Each structure stands twice: as C-alpha cells, then as structure tokens.
Amino acid sequence: MAIHTRIIDVTRKPVKCPVCGGEVVDIIYGTGDMTETEFFLEYRKQAVMGGDTIPRRPPVWACNLGCKRFRKVNYDGTDAPVRVKLLKNVRPAPSTVINWQSSTVAEALESGEGDMVRTYLVDFVSEFGEKETFRCTATSREDAAETIRQVVAHGRTGLVSPFIEVTNIREEQ
C-alpha cells in the first residue's frame, strides 16, 4: 500500500486512515455545492462530498480529515467493480442519532445538580406536516421542548419549516 499518493488502493474499507488515524467514511457523488456540514444536518451521516463528476476509477472512501482517499481493488491489483454512492440514493439516518443539548445542562453539572439532567425524546410536527423525533439532553421537559424549538428555528436540522408544534415529550430509558 503506497501511502505517499493521494489515493490509496485497498482491497476492503480501512477501519481508520493509515496516515492520521482519522475515521474512514463514504464518498458521496452527485452533491453539487453541498458541504459536509449541510449533508450531516440533512442526512445525519458523516461523509465526504465527491462533487458532480464521477471519475473513471473513483475512490469510494475517504479519511474524514481529508488527507487520503481509498479506491477498491482486487487482490491482484486490478480494479474491483464498485457502486459509487449517489446523493439521490442516500436515505437519512434517524433524527435521534444527533443528541441536542440544552444550555442549562452545563449549568446544572457545574452546580452539582447532575441528577436533574435527563435525555428526552421530543416528538413534533412542523407547519408543513413534517413529523420528527429529536433527542435532547435537558434539565426538564419544558427545557427540552424549548431547546428543540430553537434548534429548528435556527435552521440547524434540514427541515423546511422554522415553526413546530411539540406533540409529545418522553424520557429516554
């Protein structure tokens, strides 16, 4: 395995980058001007954006820190048939993958009131009928609901609507 090149030929997906030790993630093609942050907020998965053009011998994985890309090859070094990941085929991970945290959590932990901190699942509906469940660490149900309202209102979730109605809040077991 030649490490001095930008693209490294591998027979299977590496567990971590051999250069920096970073996580190895999929490269998603057909993304246009989308950034990694926008992709993460909309699809809740880590990936590297490959752009709109798919090269003839495309790398399929990349270090999440950007130092190396990895191309799948057979054991004899010939190109292995691969299916590149296209944005149109990517399904979002569940929204509960991300755990939002209220600003009151740090205050409660600093003041020695860590037993007040709970993780809640907040169900809500947007004004356009989008139904979601978000995970939030907060000191109360009301605090969790307000935190999720702020997160959605500031456009950090990929939802179309900035206004939501909370329908249910339950403590995560």
MDAnalysis code that builds the backbone (N, CA, C; Angstrom):
import MDAnalysis as mda
import numpy as np

u = mda.Universe.empty(519, n_residues=173, atom_resindex=np.repeat(np.arange(173), 3), trajectory=True)
u.add_TopologyAttr("name", ["N", "CA", "C"] * 173)
u.add_TopologyAttr("resid", np.arange(1, 174))
u.add_TopologyAttr("resname", ["MET", "ALA", "ILE", "HIS", "THR", "ARG", "ILE", "ILE", "ASP", "VAL", "THR", "ARG", "LYS", "PRO", "VAL", "LYS", "CYS", "PRO", "VAL", "CYS", "GLY", "GLY", "GLU", "VAL", "VAL", "ASP", "ILE", "ILE", "TYR", "GLY", "THR", "GLY", "ASP", "MET", "THR", "GLU", "THR", "GLU", "PHE", "PHE", "LEU", "GLU", "TYR", "ARG", "LYS", "GLN", "ALA", "VAL", "MET", "GLY", "GLY", "ASP", "THR", "ILE", "PRO", "ARG", "ARG", "PRO", "PRO", "VAL", "TRP", "ALA", "CYS", "ASN", "LEU", "GLY", "CYS", "LYS", "ARG", "PHE", "ARG", "LYS", "VAL", "ASN", "TYR", "ASP", "GLY", "THR", "ASP", "ALA", "PRO", "VAL", "ARG", "VAL", "LYS", "LEU", "LEU", "LYS", "ASN", "VAL", "ARG", "PRO", "ALA", "PRO", "SER", "THR", "VAL", "ILE", "ASN", "TRP", "GLN", "SER", "SER", "THR", "VAL", "ALA", "GLU", "ALA", "LEU", "GLU", "SER", "GLY", "GLU", "GLY", "ASP", "MET", "VAL", "ARG", "THR", "TYR", "LEU", "VAL", "ASP", "PHE", "VAL", "SER", "GLU", "PHE", "GLY", "GLU", "LYS", "GLU", "THR", "PHE", "ARG", "CYS", "THR", "ALA", "THR", "SER", "ARG", "GLU", "ASP", "ALA", "ALA", "GLU", "THR", "ILE", "ARG", "GLN", "VAL", "VAL", "ALA", "HIS", "GLY", "ARG", "THR", "GLY", "LEU", "VAL", "SER", "PRO", "PHE", "ILE", "GLU", "VAL", "THR", "ASN", "ILE", "ARG", "GLU", "GLU", "GLN"])
u.atoms.positions = np.array([
    [0.848, -1.172, 0.000],
    [0.000, 0.000, 0.000],
    [0.896, 1.238, 0.000],
    [0.826, 2.039, -1.068],
    [1.636, 3.255, -1.183],
    [0.933, 4.396, -0.463],
    [1.576, 4.944, 0.551],
    [0.943, 5.977, 1.366],
    [1.270, 7.377, 0.864],
    [2.282, 7.534, 0.009],
    [2.671, 8.866, -0.436],
    [1.731, 9.459, -1.484],
    [0.851, 8.654, -2.094],
    [-0.103, 9.179, -3.076],
    [-1.363, 9.670, -2.386],
    [-2.156, 10.449, -3.097],
    [-3.395, 10.983, -2.537],
    [-4.467, 9.884, -2.466],
    [-4.501, 8.973, -3.476],
    [-5.465, 7.882, -3.496],
    [-4.725, 6.575, -3.248],
    [-5.195, 5.810, -2.283],
    [-4.572, 4.545, -1.913],
    [-5.471, 3.407, -2.379],
    [-4.882, 2.418, -3.063],
    [-5.626, 1.234, -3.484],
    [-5.714, 0.259, -2.315],
    [-6.939, -0.197, -2.008],
    [-7.164, -1.134, -0.905],
    [-8.119, -2.236, -1.361],
    [-8.062, -3.389, -0.711],
    [-8.964, -4.490, -1.059],
    [-10.260, -4.451, -0.254],
    [-10.285, -3.690, 0.835],
    [-11.503, -3.513, 1.638],
    [-11.416, -2.174, 2.356],
    [-12.528, -1.738, 2.889],
    [-12.584, -0.440, 3.556],
    [-11.713, -0.453, 4.801],
    [-10.769, 0.501, 4.900],
    [-9.937, 0.567, 6.111],
    [-10.754, 0.983, 7.334],
    [-10.342, 0.508, 8.491],
    [-11.008, 0.883, 9.735],
    [-10.685, 2.336, 10.080],
    [-9.422, 2.718, 9.856],
    [-9.000, 4.099, 10.091],
    [-7.933, 4.471, 9.077],
    [-7.682, 5.749, 8.950],
    [-6.694, 6.251, 7.998],
    [-5.296, 5.835, 8.455],
    [-4.476, 5.255, 7.553],
    [-3.128, 4.839, 7.946],
    [-2.177, 6.004, 8.183],
    [-2.535, 7.201, 7.737],
    [-1.659, 8.359, 7.893],
    [-1.942, 9.114, 9.189],
    [-3.228, 9.476, 9.399],
    [-3.558, 10.317, 10.559],
    [-4.387, 9.606, 11.621],
    [-4.928, 8.416, 11.298],
    [-5.759, 7.693, 12.259],
    [-7.202, 8.142, 12.284],
    [-7.587, 9.030, 11.350],
    [-8.966, 9.524, 11.294],
    [-9.937, 8.458, 10.816],
    [-11.226, 8.710, 11.031],
    [-12.276, 7.787, 10.609],
    [-12.376, 7.775, 9.088],
    [-12.617, 6.608, 8.507],
    [-12.797, 6.482, 7.061],
    [-14.300, 6.431, 6.782],
    [-14.775, 7.344, 5.909],
    [-16.202, 7.472, 5.605],
    [-16.429, 7.340, 4.104],
    [-17.687, 7.185, 3.714],
    [-18.040, 7.071, 2.299],
    [-17.868, 8.400, 1.577],
    [-17.596, 8.317, 0.266],
    [-17.613, 9.491, -0.602],
    [-18.959, 9.469, -1.317],
    [-19.682, 10.588, -1.257],
    [-20.995, 10.693, -1.880],
    [-20.852, 11.579, -3.123],
    [-21.239, 11.045, -4.287],
    [-21.171, 11.791, -5.545],
    [-22.537, 12.362, -5.893],
    [-22.544, 13.363, -6.779],
    [-23.794, 13.994, -7.208],
    [-24.311, 14.997, -6.199],
    [-23.404, 15.633, -5.475],
    [-23.794, 16.518, -4.381],
    [-23.797, 18.001, -4.747],
    [-23.279, 18.364, -5.906],
    [-23.256, 19.780, -6.295],
    [-22.430, 20.605, -5.329],
    [-23.010, 21.685, -4.838],
    [-22.302, 22.603, -3.929],
    [-22.530, 22.281, -2.458],
    [-23.153, 21.149, -2.147],
    [-23.445, 20.792, -0.758],
    [-22.140, 20.587, 0.023],
    [-22.104, 21.105, 1.241],
    [-20.934, 20.924, 2.101],
    [-21.148, 19.715, 3.012],
    [-20.075, 19.267, 3.655],
    [-20.180, 18.142, 4.587],
    [-21.119, 18.464, 5.740],
    [-21.102, 19.713, 6.198],
    [-21.972, 20.125, 7.304],
    [-23.442, 20.072, 6.893],
    [-23.751, 20.594, 5.706],
    [-25.130, 20.549, 5.220],
    [-25.589, 19.093, 5.049],
    [-24.706, 18.250, 4.540],
    [-25.037, 16.840, 4.366],
    [-25.323, 16.194, 5.720],
    [-24.474, 16.467, 6.717],
    [-24.659, 15.880, 8.041],
    [-25.979, 16.310, 8.665],
    [-26.321, 17.589, 8.550],
    [-27.567, 18.071, 9.142],
    [-28.787, 17.498, 8.441],
    [-28.711, 17.318, 7.120],
    [-29.869, 16.810, 6.392],
    [-29.999, 15.289, 6.472],
    [-28.863, 14.578, 6.376],
    [-28.911, 13.118, 6.320],
    [-28.425, 12.441, 7.602],
    [-27.844, 13.215, 8.529],
    [-27.373, 12.722, 9.822],
    [-26.365, 11.589, 9.685],
    [-25.488, 11.711, 8.705],
    [-24.416, 10.748, 8.476],
    [-23.158, 11.526, 8.127],
    [-22.002, 10.976, 8.488],
    [-20.754, 11.603, 8.103],
    [-20.338, 11.077, 6.753],
    [-19.897, 11.958, 5.865],
    [-19.435, 11.567, 4.540],
    [-18.591, 12.695, 3.971],
    [-17.876, 12.386, 2.896],
    [-17.097, 13.381, 2.162],
    [-17.821, 13.611, 0.848],
    [-17.957, 14.870, 0.447],
    [-18.656, 15.190, -0.787],
    [-17.727, 14.965, -1.981],
    [-18.204, 14.226, -2.972],
    [-17.403, 13.900, -4.151],
    [-17.661, 14.803, -5.340],
    [-18.632, 15.697, -5.233],
    [-18.956, 16.581, -6.348],
    [-19.891, 15.907, -7.338],
    [-20.063, 16.548, -8.499],
    [-20.988, 16.039, -9.510],
    [-20.332, 15.092, -10.506],
    [-19.022, 15.202, -10.698],
    [-18.332, 14.385, -11.687],
    [-17.770, 13.129, -11.038],
    [-18.105, 11.981, -11.620],
    [-17.583, 10.705, -11.111],
    [-16.386, 10.313, -11.973],
    [-15.193, 10.184, -11.385],
    [-14.017, 9.811, -12.178],
    [-14.128, 8.384, -12.729],
    [-13.283, 8.070, -13.720],
    [-13.314, 6.741, -14.337],
    [-12.953, 5.656, -13.335],
    [-12.002, 5.890, -12.473],
    [-11.613, 4.944, -11.415],
    [-11.858, 5.628, -10.068],
    [-13.116, 5.693, -9.640],
    [-13.450, 6.535, -8.488],
    [-13.014, 5.946, -7.150],
    [-12.486, 6.812, -6.278],
    [-12.312, 6.372, -4.897],
    [-13.682, 6.297, -4.238],
    [-13.879, 5.352, -3.337],
    [-15.189, 5.185, -2.703],
    [-15.196, 5.547, -1.223],
    [-14.024, 5.650, -0.623],
    [-13.933, 6.034, 0.786],
    [-12.884, 7.134, 0.927],
    [-12.978, 7.878, 2.020],
    [-12.007, 8.946, 2.281],
    [-11.826, 9.117, 3.781],
    [-10.664, 9.616, 4.151],
    [-10.418, 9.986, 5.552],
    [-11.306, 11.191, 5.858],
    [-11.965, 11.198, 6.999],
    [-12.857, 12.324, 7.308],
    [-12.089, 13.616, 7.555],
    [-10.764, 13.529, 7.726],
    [-9.933, 14.726, 7.877],
    [-9.381, 15.201, 6.536],
    [-9.629, 14.419, 5.473],
    [-9.283, 14.851, 4.125],
    [-7.890, 14.524, 3.634],
    [-7.121, 13.740, 4.370],
    [-5.742, 13.513, 3.926],
    [-5.614, 12.442, 2.848],
    [-6.440, 11.410, 2.849],
    [-6.345, 10.318, 1.867],
    [-7.717, 9.895, 1.385],
    [-7.736, 9.332, 0.159],
    [-8.924, 8.689, -0.400],
    [-8.544, 7.260, -0.735],
    [-9.541, 6.381, -0.778],
    [-9.272, 4.955, -0.961],
    [-10.102, 4.400, -2.119],
    [-9.413, 3.673, -3.019],
    [-10.049, 3.041, -4.165],
    [-10.028, 1.539, -3.957],
    [-11.144, 0.877, -4.205],
    [-11.228, -0.579, -4.020],
    [-10.626, -1.287, -5.232],
    [-9.733, -2.240, -4.949],
    [-9.123, -3.060, -5.998],
    [-9.205, -4.526, -5.594],
    [-9.018, -5.416, -6.568],
    [-8.955, -6.844, -6.298],
    [-7.600, -7.184, -5.682],
    [-7.452, -8.418, -5.202],
    [-6.193, -8.833, -4.580],
    [-5.024, -8.781, -5.556],
    [-5.287, -8.949, -6.849],
    [-4.196, -8.901, -7.834],
    [-3.895, -7.474, -8.298],
    [-4.583, -6.472, -7.736],
    [-4.313, -5.069, -8.055],
    [-5.190, -4.495, -9.152],
    [-6.004, -5.325, -9.794],
    [-6.897, -4.806, -10.834],
    [-8.099, -4.120, -10.191],
    [-8.711, -3.243, -10.957],
    [-9.866, -2.503, -10.431],
    [-11.011, -3.450, -10.075],
    [-11.568, -3.261, -8.901],
    [-12.721, -4.051, -8.465],
    [-13.989, -3.320, -8.889],
    [-15.018, -4.068, -9.281],
    [-16.278, -3.394, -9.605],
    [-16.880, -2.786, -8.333],
    [-17.216, -1.521, -8.406],
    [-17.783, -0.835, -7.237],
    [-19.037, -0.088, -7.655],
    [-19.885, 0.153, -6.689],
    [-21.053, 1.001, -6.891],
    [-20.818, 2.255, -6.067],
    [-20.631, 3.371, -6.748],
    [-20.418, 4.617, -6.019],
    [-21.731, 5.049, -5.382],
    [-21.623, 5.752, -4.277],
    [-22.820, 6.225, -3.590],
    [-23.224, 7.570, -4.176],
    [-24.456, 7.642, -4.630],
    [-25.010, 8.875, -5.174],
    [-25.957, 9.495, -4.166],
    [-25.966, 10.817, -4.126],
    [-26.804, 11.533, -3.168],
    [-28.272, 11.146, -3.299],
    [-28.740, 10.942, -4.528],
    [-30.155, 10.637, -4.721],
    [-30.552, 9.295, -4.096],
    [-29.563, 8.411, -3.810],
    [-29.846, 7.108, -3.224],
    [-29.611, 7.042, -1.716],
    [-29.160, 8.138, -1.122],
    [-28.855, 8.154, 0.310],
    [-30.130, 8.432, 1.098],
    [-30.393, 7.581, 2.082],
    [-31.542, 7.795, 2.964],
    [-31.041, 8.382, 4.280],
    [-31.766, 9.326, 4.828],
    [-31.337, 9.897, 6.105],
    [-31.363, 8.861, 7.224],
    [-30.405, 8.969, 8.118],
    [-30.413, 8.153, 9.335],
    [-31.497, 8.721, 10.248],
    [-31.928, 7.968, 11.254],
    [-32.944, 8.505, 12.167],
    [-32.479, 9.812, 12.817],
    [-33.411, 10.725, 13.009],
    [-33.059, 12.021, 13.579],
    [-32.561, 11.908, 15.012],
    [-32.837, 10.786, 15.671],
    [-32.391, 10.619, 17.054],
    [-30.904, 10.284, 17.146],
    [-30.216, 10.172, 15.995],
    [-28.774, 9.939, 16.008],
    [-28.060, 11.127, 16.655],
    [-28.577, 12.324, 16.409],
    [-27.987, 13.544, 16.964],
    [-28.630, 13.819, 18.320],
    [-27.816, 14.078, 19.327],
    [-28.331, 14.426, 20.643],
    [-28.092, 15.911, 20.878],
    [-29.148, 16.716, 20.829],
    [-29.045, 18.144, 21.089],
    [-28.987, 18.348, 22.596],
    [-28.299, 19.401, 23.027],
    [-28.136, 19.638, 24.461],
    [-28.564, 21.048, 24.815],
    [-29.340, 21.146, 25.858],
    [-29.802, 22.436, 26.359],
    [-28.642, 23.176, 27.021],
    [-28.726, 24.500, 27.022],
    [-27.686, 25.306, 27.678],
    [-27.734, 25.160, 29.195],
    [-28.853, 24.697, 29.747],
    [-28.972, 24.560, 31.200],
    [-28.250, 23.316, 31.732],
    [-27.881, 22.395, 30.843],
    [-27.212, 21.160, 31.277],
    [-25.852, 21.472, 31.885],
    [-25.072, 22.310, 31.216],
    [-23.744, 22.662, 31.738],
    [-23.856, 23.356, 33.093],
    [-24.826, 24.248, 33.218],
    [-25.033, 24.944, 34.487],
    [-25.382, 23.960, 35.606],
    [-26.259, 23.003, 35.310],
    [-26.663, 22.016, 36.313],
    [-25.480, 21.142, 36.728],
    [-24.654, 20.754, 35.767],
    [-23.495, 19.922, 36.097],
    [-22.453, 20.693, 36.903],
    [-22.245, 21.966, 36.577],
    [-21.277, 22.787, 37.315],
    [-21.727, 23.054, 38.745],
    [-23.033, 23.164, 38.959],
    [-23.544, 23.452, 40.305],
    [-23.794, 22.181, 41.120],
    [-23.384, 21.026, 40.582],
    [-23.536, 19.776, 41.322],
    [-24.928, 19.182, 41.292],
    [-25.756, 19.632, 40.364],
    [-27.116, 19.121, 40.254],
    [-27.262, 18.214, 39.032],
    [-26.301, 17.317, 38.849],
    [-26.292, 16.409, 37.711],
    [-27.458, 15.446, 37.687],
    [-28.079, 15.217, 38.847],
    [-29.225, 14.301, 38.886],
    [-30.467, 14.893, 38.211],
    [-30.461, 16.197, 37.927],
    [-31.569, 16.836, 37.215],
    [-31.490, 16.601, 35.709],
    [-30.322, 16.229, 35.208],
    [-30.105, 16.099, 33.768],
    [-30.708, 14.790, 33.269],
    [-31.521, 14.892, 32.231],
    [-32.190, 13.736, 31.629],
    [-32.089, 13.843, 30.113],
    [-32.279, 12.697, 29.446],
    [-32.354, 12.692, 27.988],
    [-33.807, 12.441, 27.602],
    [-34.333, 13.331, 26.754],
    [-35.733, 13.270, 26.344],
    [-35.830, 13.024, 24.839],
    [-36.909, 12.378, 24.430],
    [-37.275, 12.255, 23.021],
    [-38.443, 13.198, 22.799],
    [-38.258, 14.147, 21.892],
    [-39.259, 15.183, 21.653],
    [-39.885, 14.946, 20.281],
    [-41.183, 14.602, 20.265],
    [-41.933, 14.429, 19.021],
    [-42.558, 15.774, 18.659],
    [-42.522, 16.121, 17.368],
    [-43.134, 17.375, 16.949],
    [-43.585, 17.293, 15.504],
    [-44.413, 18.261, 15.124],
    [-44.919, 18.397, 13.759],
    [-44.648, 19.829, 13.323],
    [-44.112, 19.989, 12.091],
    [-43.871, 21.331, 11.577],
    [-45.144, 21.874, 10.947],
    [-45.142, 23.139, 10.600],
    [-46.329, 23.740, 9.983],
    [-46.617, 23.146, 8.606],
    [-45.639, 22.427, 8.014],
    [-45.833, 21.779, 6.717],
    [-46.109, 20.289, 6.858],
    [-46.383, 19.832, 8.087],
    [-46.751, 18.447, 8.317],
    [-45.582, 17.481, 8.454],
    [-44.357, 17.988, 8.560],
    [-43.197, 17.118, 8.754],
    [-43.198, 16.612, 10.186],
    [-43.190, 15.286, 10.379],
    [-43.173, 14.702, 11.718],
    [-41.772, 14.196, 12.001],
    [-41.214, 14.561, 13.145],
    [-39.871, 14.146, 13.535],
    [-39.822, 13.867, 15.018],
    [-38.784, 13.144, 15.419],
    [-38.463, 12.931, 16.830],
    [-37.000, 13.277, 17.002],
    [-36.708, 14.209, 17.895],
    [-35.329, 14.590, 18.180],
    [-34.983, 14.197, 19.602],
    [-33.723, 13.866, 19.821],
    [-33.205, 13.543, 21.152],
    [-32.575, 14.808, 21.727],
    [-32.854, 15.063, 22.991],
    [-32.323, 16.267, 23.639],
    [-31.984, 15.976, 25.095],
    [-30.808, 16.391, 25.519],
    [-30.416, 16.315, 26.920],
    [-30.745, 17.662, 27.552],
    [-31.544, 17.640, 28.611],
    [-32.011, 18.875, 29.239],
    [-32.297, 18.620, 30.710],
    [-32.674, 19.691, 31.416],
    [-32.960, 19.578, 32.843],
    [-34.447, 19.379, 33.122],
    [-35.309, 19.615, 32.117],
    [-36.751, 19.406, 32.290],
    [-37.394, 19.188, 30.920],
    [-38.629, 18.742, 30.940],
    [-39.359, 18.549, 29.679],
    [-39.543, 19.872, 28.935],
    [-39.869, 20.921, 29.681],
    [-40.067, 22.235, 29.068],
    [-38.765, 22.749, 28.456],
    [-37.663, 22.515, 29.161],
    [-36.352, 22.913, 28.660],
    [-36.016, 22.164, 27.371],
    [-36.331, 20.875, 27.310],
    [-36.081, 20.072, 26.111],
    [-36.907, 20.588, 24.939],
    [-38.191, 20.880, 25.178],
    [-39.065, 21.391, 24.117],
    [-38.557, 22.723, 23.583],
    [-38.151, 23.618, 24.484],
    [-37.655, 24.937, 24.069],
    [-36.340, 24.809, 23.288],
    [-35.476, 23.906, 23.716],
    [-34.212, 23.693, 23.006],
    [-34.473, 23.217, 21.581],
    [-35.368, 22.266, 21.407],
    [-35.691, 21.754, 20.070],
    [-36.341, 22.841, 19.228],
    [-37.203, 23.668, 19.825],
    [-37.815, 24.787, 19.080],
    [-36.725, 25.724, 18.548],
    [-35.729, 26.027, 19.373],
    [-34.645, 26.920, 18.961],
    [-33.785, 26.288, 17.871],
    [-33.488, 25.002, 18.010],
    [-32.674, 24.296, 17.021],
    [-33.362, 24.335, 15.652],
    [-34.656, 24.052, 15.626],
    [-35.409, 24.053, 14.367],
    [-35.530, 25.480, 13.816],
    [-35.808, 26.440, 14.679],
    [-35.983, 27.827, 14.243],
    [-34.711, 28.398, 13.625],
    [-33.547, 27.960, 14.103],
    [-32.271, 28.450, 13.561],
    [-31.821, 27.676, 12.329],
    [-32.657, 26.743, 11.846],
    [-32.359, 26.033, 10.606],
    [-31.238, 25.027, 10.696],
    [-31.000, 24.445, 11.845],
    [-29.891, 23.504, 12.026],
    [-30.269, 22.056, 11.744],
    [-31.491, 21.804, 11.260],
    [-31.961, 20.422, 11.158],
    [-32.266, 19.957, 9.746],
    [-32.291, 20.842, 8.768],
    [-32.637, 20.452, 7.418],
    [-34.140, 20.420, 7.171],
    [-34.941, 20.814, 8.165],
    [-36.392, 20.863, 7.976],
    [-36.770, 22.111, 7.191],
    [-37.860, 22.037, 6.473],
    [-38.325, 23.156, 5.666],
    [-38.898, 24.263, 6.539],
    [-39.609, 23.890, 7.584],
    [-40.329, 24.851, 8.403],
    [-39.536, 25.278, 9.640],
    [-39.506, 26.571, 9.933],
    [-38.842, 27.011, 11.164],
    [-39.763, 26.963, 12.390],
    [-41.053, 26.654, 12.192],
    [-42.002, 26.647, 13.297],
    [-42.525, 25.234, 13.524],
    [-42.580, 24.833, 14.802],
    [-43.032, 23.474, 15.122],
    [-44.029, 23.499, 16.275],
    [-44.801, 22.424, 16.353],
    [-45.687, 22.194, 17.489],
    [-45.246, 20.890, 18.138],
    [-44.830, 20.963, 19.390],
    [-44.392, 19.764, 20.115],
    [-45.611, 18.943, 20.482],
    [-45.608, 17.656, 20.099],
    [-46.774, 16.795, 20.356],
    [-46.567, 15.850, 21.534],
    [-45.309, 15.493, 21.824],
    [-45.069, 14.553, 22.919],
    [-43.617, 14.684, 23.375],
    [-43.412, 14.590, 24.667],
    [-42.051, 14.568, 25.232],
    [-42.000, 13.410, 26.195],
    [-41.037, 12.517, 25.984],
    [-40.899, 11.376, 26.883],
    [-39.431, 11.213, 27.252],
    [-39.234, 10.725, 28.453],
    [-37.872, 10.495, 28.916],
    [-37.319, 9.221, 28.299],
    [-36.096, 9.302, 27.796],
    [-35.481, 8.127, 27.203],
    [-34.985, 7.209, 28.303],
    [-35.228, 5.927, 28.129],
    [-34.822, 4.955, 29.159],
    [-33.381, 4.541, 28.985],
])
